[in-house]
Amino acid sequence: MSWDIWTRDLWALPFATMEAWRRALELPLEPHREGPHWSTPARLVLEVGLLRLWDFSRDGGDAAPLVILSPYALHDAQLADLAPGHSLVGALLARGCTRLYVVEWASATAQTQLYGIDNLLAELNVAIDEIGAPADLIGLCQGGWLSLLYAARFPKKTRRMVIVGAPIDMRAEPSVLSEPVDRTSDFALDRLIGAGGGIVRGAHMAPLWPREDCAEQRIVDALQIAPPFDSATVAAFQAWDRRLLDLPGPYYREVIQYLYRDNLLAAGGFRALGRPVDLRALDHPLFLLAGSQDGVTPPAQLLALKDIVRRDVETAVAGCGHLALFMGRRTLENEWRRIAQWISGQEADGGR
């Protein structure tokens, strides 16, 4: 399998070598490409700092808002609405989740280059207030731990959460990201941030992320389709894959230190907007979706949350890798069908 090339020898990973760091830091800066390009009609309802809130709703009525938090990492929010048949947004709308929003995070600029995790939480809080709390949250990858932080900091503004492919407990199982991060020196981090003038450039990050050797296999794994491919779908995926986000230096450093090195989300001690938060205090309905072949976030890193929170947790493990959790055809048809039913089935339990 394509994931095997990432797990045979962690020290053989491209981003774990000094040569890869040298290549990454010598890349010329490229202008940020505009995006995302939604496949489902949407309107922009709020823009503040790094956050853009998009409304995909279809006559949602009095239903609680359902908010998809995209990851603030290498790629943009179109992973939630890539193309027909590969759209989480489309799958949820078709299954009755009709009051639906997506949080998009923008590339860092000179105005936002000093942003940290607290800035993202504050802007998310503004967005939730804008559409009306309490809200249901779907956190994808890095958006998953941010959803949990928000719910722990503002428990009355959150009803239930779906956490998908998110790194929660780094000690539960090593990944193609967590172990090399542990071995990366502060000097290397300083160089990476300094090379972008205080911003971690997507062009610098891209060589440090794991990737299949074969471009065709990457499409097969991510979209769960077989050749011959639909040209429009592949073009949408490749355009998304090429669009890279730039991240604020402080945010990037905090994620590396607090989440990956110190494991504060699982161990406790994470501070959010001036207060310590503890996931053990969470009492929200939770659904966890992991990928059995996910080398970026192995299932154990996410499913460890079951032993941290104090209530029963629904879980599903899809037979796929990381990207297919969000855009894979089979995963959207199967696991996300169950999740949509779970969201709708608890509609009557109200807020807290």
Secondary structure as UniProt FT lines:
FT   TURN            2..3
FT   HELIX           4..7
FT   HELIX           10..12
FT   HELIX           14..16
FT   HELIX           18..25
FT   STRAND          43..48
FT   TURN            49..50
FT   STRAND          51..55
FT   TURN            61..62
FT   STRAND          66..69
FT   HELIX           77..80
FT   TURN            84..85
FT   HELIX           88..94
FT   TURN            95..96
FT   STRAND          100..105
FT   TURN            110..114
FT   HELIX           117..131
FT   STRAND          135..140
FT   HELIX           142..153
FT   HELIX           155..157
FT   STRAND          158..164
FT   TURN            170..172
FT   TURN            176..177
FT   HELIX           178..183
FT   HELIX           186..195
FT   TURN            196..197
FT   STRAND          199..200
FT   HELIX           202..205
FT   HELIX           206..208
FT   HELIX           215..223
FT   HELIX           231..242
FT   STRAND          247..248
FT   HELIX           249..254
FT   HELIX           255..261
FT   HELIX           264..267
FT   STRAND          270..272
FT   TURN            273..274
FT   STRAND          275..277
FT   HELIX           279..281
FT   STRAND          286..291
FT   TURN            292..293
FT   HELIX           299..303
FT   HELIX           304..307
FT   STRAND          314..318
FT   TURN            322..323
FT   HELIX           324..327
FT   HELIX           329..333
FT   HELIX           335..345
FT   HELIX           347..349
//
